[in-house]
Protein backbone atom coordinates (compact mmCIF):
# COMPACT_ATOMS: atom_id res chain seq x y z
CA UNK A 1 0.00 0.00 0.00
CA UNK A 2 2.81 2.42 0.88
CA UNK A 3 4.54 1.68 -2.40
CA UNK A 4 1.40 2.43 -4.36
CA UNK A 5 0.94 5.75 -2.58
CA UNK A 6 4.60 6.66 -3.16
CA UNK A 7 4.38 5.65 -6.83
CA UNK A 8 1.48 8.11 -7.20
CA UNK A 9 2.80 10.96 -5.04
CA UNK A 10 6.39 11.14 -6.31
CA UNK A 11 5.52 11.82 -9.99
CA UNK A 12 2.75 14.17 -8.90
CA UNK A 13 5.15 16.13 -6.69
CA UNK A 14 7.81 16.28 -9.42
CA UNK A 15 5.34 17.45 -12.05
CA UNK A 16 4.27 20.27 -9.72
CA UNK A 17 7.81 21.70 -9.88
CA UNK A 18 7.61 22.78 -13.51
CA UNK A 19 7.59 26.59 -13.56
CA UNK A 20 5.65 27.78 -16.60
CA UNK A 21 5.31 31.34 -15.31
CA UNK A 22 2.00 33.15 -14.91
CA UNK A 23 0.65 32.57 -18.39
CA UNK A 24 0.46 28.85 -19.18
CA UNK A 25 -1.31 28.63 -22.51
CA UNK A 26 -1.94 25.27 -24.10
CA UNK A 27 -4.30 23.86 -26.60
CA UNK A 28 -5.77 20.41 -26.92
CA UNK A 29 -6.65 21.05 -30.54
CA UNK A 30 -5.07 18.88 -33.21
CA UNK A 31 -5.90 21.42 -35.91
CA UNK A 32 -3.83 24.29 -37.32
CA UNK A 33 -2.91 27.32 -35.26
CA UNK A 34 -5.16 30.07 -36.59
CA UNK A 35 -2.78 32.76 -35.35
CA UNK A 36 -0.05 31.51 -37.65
CA UNK A 37 -2.14 32.27 -40.74
CA UNK A 38 -1.51 35.77 -42.03
CA UNK A 39 -3.86 37.04 -44.71
CA UNK A 40 -2.27 39.22 -47.34
CA UNK A 41 -3.70 41.81 -49.66
CA UNK A 42 -4.46 40.79 -53.23
CA UNK A 43 -1.65 41.14 -55.74
CA UNK A 44 -1.74 44.32 -57.79
CA UNK A 45 -0.14 45.07 -61.10
CA UNK A 46 1.87 48.29 -60.95
CA UNK A 47 1.22 51.08 -63.42
CA UNK A 48 4.81 50.78 -64.64
CA UNK A 49 7.30 48.02 -63.93
CA UNK A 50 10.12 50.53 -64.34
CA UNK A 51 9.02 52.56 -61.29
CA UNK A 52 9.04 49.64 -58.82
CA UNK A 53 11.31 50.08 -55.80
CA UNK A 54 14.40 47.85 -55.68
CA UNK A 55 13.92 44.53 -53.84
CA UNK A 56 14.76 44.57 -50.13
CA UNK A 57 15.51 41.02 -48.97
CA UNK A 58 14.11 40.29 -45.53
CA UNK A 59 11.78 43.30 -45.59
CA UNK A 60 8.02 43.50 -46.05
CA UNK A 61 6.39 43.18 -49.45
CA UNK A 62 4.08 45.84 -50.83
CA UNK A 63 1.10 43.52 -50.30
CA UNK A 64 1.98 42.54 -46.70
CA UNK A 65 -0.44 43.72 -44.08
CA UNK A 66 0.73 45.88 -41.18
CA UNK A 67 -1.11 45.43 -37.89
CA UNK A 68 0.18 48.80 -36.66
CA UNK A 69 -1.01 50.66 -39.76
CA UNK A 70 -4.37 48.88 -39.69
CA UNK A 71 -4.77 49.81 -36.02
CA UNK A 72 -3.94 53.45 -36.72
CA UNK A 73 -6.47 53.50 -39.55
CA UNK A 74 -9.13 51.79 -37.42
CA UNK A 75 -8.81 54.54 -34.80
CA UNK A 76 -9.11 57.27 -37.42
CA UNK A 77 -5.43 58.11 -37.78
CA UNK A 78 -3.15 58.46 -40.76
CA UNK A 79 -0.57 55.63 -41.04
CA UNK A 80 1.72 57.77 -43.21
CA UNK A 81 1.97 60.39 -40.45
CA UNK A 82 3.40 58.01 -37.84
CA UNK A 83 7.01 58.64 -38.93
CA UNK A 84 6.63 62.41 -38.95
CA UNK A 85 5.85 62.86 -35.26
CA UNK A 86 2.51 64.14 -34.01
CA UNK A 87 -0.16 64.94 -36.58
CA UNK A 88 -1.31 68.58 -36.48
CA UNK A 89 -4.87 67.45 -35.75
CA UNK A 90 -3.67 65.70 -32.59
CA UNK A 91 -1.47 68.50 -31.26
CA UNK A 92 -4.12 69.90 -28.89
CA UNK A 93 -4.83 66.44 -27.50
CA UNK A 94 -1.13 65.74 -26.88
CA UNK A 95 -0.63 69.15 -25.26
CA UNK A 96 -3.59 68.59 -22.96
CA UNK A 97 -2.47 65.07 -22.01
CA UNK A 98 1.06 66.26 -21.23
CA UNK A 99 0.10 69.48 -19.41
CA UNK A 100 1.44 68.19 -16.07
CA UNK A 101 4.67 66.88 -17.54
CA UNK A 102 5.82 63.71 -19.25
CA UNK A 103 8.06 61.04 -17.76
CA UNK A 104 10.77 60.22 -20.28
CA UNK A 105 11.10 56.49 -20.99
CA UNK A 106 7.77 55.67 -19.33
CA UNK A 107 7.24 52.54 -21.42
CA UNK A 108 10.55 51.02 -20.34
CA UNK A 109 9.87 51.96 -16.71
CA UNK A 110 6.42 50.37 -16.78
CA UNK A 111 7.71 47.25 -18.57
CA UNK A 112 10.38 46.82 -15.90
CA UNK A 113 7.86 47.34 -13.06
CA UNK A 114 5.45 44.84 -14.62
CA UNK A 115 8.24 42.27 -15.12
CA UNK A 116 9.17 42.69 -11.44
CA UNK A 117 5.51 42.32 -10.41
CA UNK A 118 5.15 39.14 -12.49
CA UNK A 119 8.40 37.78 -11.07
CA UNK A 120 7.16 38.34 -7.50
CA UNK A 121 3.73 36.89 -8.26
CA UNK A 122 5.29 33.98 -10.12
CA UNK A 123 7.41 32.75 -7.21
CA UNK A 124 4.97 30.10 -6.14
CA UNK A 125 3.51 29.24 -9.51
CA UNK A 126 5.75 26.20 -9.79
CA UNK A 127 3.70 24.53 -7.04
CA UNK A 128 0.61 23.26 -8.80
CA UNK A 129 -1.10 19.92 -8.95
CA UNK A 130 -3.09 20.62 -12.09
CA UNK A 131 -2.32 22.95 -15.02
CA UNK A 132 -3.70 26.39 -14.15
CA UNK A 133 -3.43 29.78 -15.83
CA UNK A 134 -2.22 32.02 -13.00
CA UNK A 135 -2.36 35.27 -14.96
CA UNK A 136 -5.89 36.21 -13.88
CA UNK A 137 -5.06 35.31 -10.29
CA UNK A 138 -1.95 37.52 -10.25
CA UNK A 139 -3.71 40.55 -11.73
CA UNK A 140 -7.01 40.08 -9.86
CA UNK A 141 -6.60 43.23 -7.71
CA UNK A 142 -5.91 45.34 -10.80
CA UNK A 143 -8.87 44.08 -12.82
CA UNK A 144 -12.06 46.11 -13.11
CA UNK A 145 -15.60 44.80 -12.99
CA UNK A 146 -17.13 46.69 -15.94
CA UNK A 147 -20.69 46.57 -14.58
CA UNK A 148 -19.63 47.87 -11.17
CA UNK A 149 -17.58 50.67 -12.77
CA UNK A 150 -20.50 51.68 -15.01
CA UNK A 151 -22.81 51.73 -11.99
CA UNK A 152 -20.30 53.82 -10.01
CA UNK A 153 -20.13 56.38 -12.84
CA UNK A 154 -23.93 56.41 -13.17
CA UNK A 155 -24.34 57.09 -9.44
CA UNK A 156 -21.86 59.94 -9.82
CA UNK A 157 -24.11 61.42 -12.50
CA UNK A 158 -21.95 60.66 -15.53
CA UNK A 159 -23.60 59.66 -18.78
CA UNK A 160 -22.57 56.17 -19.89
CA UNK A 161 -23.98 55.79 -23.41
CA UNK A 162 -21.68 52.92 -24.46
CA UNK A 163 -22.20 50.87 -21.28
CA UNK A 164 -24.57 47.90 -21.19
CA UNK A 165 -28.02 48.37 -19.66
CA UNK A 166 -28.36 48.33 -15.87
CA UNK A 167 -30.06 44.93 -15.73
CA UNK A 168 -27.06 43.09 -17.27
CA UNK A 169 -24.37 42.03 -14.79
CA UNK A 170 -20.75 41.15 -15.40
CA UNK A 171 -20.16 37.43 -15.65
CA UNK A 172 -16.48 36.59 -16.29
CA UNK A 173 -16.98 32.89 -16.83
N, C-alpha and C positions, 0 to 999 in steps of 0.2 A: 504493500500500500504506500509506504514512504517513497519507494522508487518511482511509482507512478506519479505521485504528487510532484516529486523533484523533476521528473521528465517533462511535466507540464509547466512548472513554474520557471525553470531555468531558461528555456527559450523565450518565454513570455517576458521575463525580466530583461534579457539581452535585447530583445526587439524594442523594448521601451527606451533604450539608450540612444536610438538613432535621432539625431537632432536635425530636423528638417526646417527649422526656423519657424517664424510665425505663419507664413503662408505656405501651406502644404496642398498644392493643387494636383489632383490626379483625375484621370478619367478611366472609366471602365469600358468605354466605347472601343470597338474594333474598327470603326470607320475612319475616314480621313480627318485630319485636323483642319477644321474650317478656317482657322486663323492663318493658316499657311497659304491659303489661296488668295492671290492678289489680283483683282480685276484690273485690266488696263483699258485705256481709251482705244477706240477703233483707229486703225491705221489711216493716215491721211496722205494724199499725194501732194507734194509741195507744188507751188506755182512754178518754180524753176529749180531744177536740180543743181544748177550752178550756184545758187545762193544758200545752199545748205551749210550749216556750220561744220567745221571739221570734226571727225569722230573723237570722242573722249573716252577711252577705255576705262571701265570701272565706274563711270558716272551714269547718271540717269538718262534714259531715252526721252525723246520729245513726247512720246505717248504714255510715259509712266505717270501714275497718279502721285500726288503729294498730299499726305494727310494734313500737313500744316497748312498748305494753301487752301485745301478744301474746307478746313476749319475756319480759316480767316474769312473765306467767302461766305460760309454758312452764318457767321455772325455779322455779316454786312460790311466787312472790311475789304481792302484792296490788296491782294497778294503781291502785286508788283511794288507796293509801297513799303513792304517790310524791311527791305535793305536800306531804305533812305531815311530811317529814323521814324519819328512820329508824324503821322499824317496831319495836315493842317486842320482837318475837321475834328481831330481828337485832341488838339492842343489844350482847349479849355478843360476837358475832362482830366487830362494828365496834370495840369496845373492845380486843379482842385484836389485831386487825389494826393498830390505831393505837397500840399500847402503847409504841413507840419514837419516837413523834412523827409528825406529818403535815406534808408540805411543802405550803404553801398554793399554789394555782395550778399544781399538778403537771401537769395536762392541757395547759395552755398552754405550759409549759416543755418537756414532751416533744414536743408538736407542733412547736415551734420547732426543737428539736434534730433531729427527724426531717427537717424541711424542709431544714435545713442539710446533713444527711447526704446526702439525695437530690440536693441542688444540687451537692455535691462529687462524688458518684458519677456525676452526669449530665453532667459537663463534656465527656467524650469520647463521649457517646452520639450526637452528631451525625455521627460518622464511622462509617458503616455501608454496606456494599455491598448487603446484603439486609435486608428488614424483620425485626427481631429484638426480642423482648420482653426488655429488660434488667433488669427488676425482680428476677427470681430471681438473676441474676448479681450485682446490687448487694447483695442481702441474704443471699448464700450463707453468709457466716461467722456470721450470726446464726440460721440455720435449724438445726433439730434433726432428727436421724435418729430417728424414733420407735422403731424396732427396737433401735438401739444404746442409746438412753436406757432402754428397758424392760430390756434385758440388764444395763445398769449398775446399775439399781435392784435387779434380782434378785440380782446378785452381792453387793450390799450387804446382802441379807437382807430387803429390803422385799417385801411381798406386792403383786402387780400383777394383781388380778382382772380389770380391764377391758382389759388388754393382750392383743394377739394371741398365739397359741401360739408357743413358741420356734422351731419349724421354719419359720415364715413370715418372710421378710426384706422389708425396705423396698425398694420399687421405684418411684421417682418418675415414671418415664415409661412 
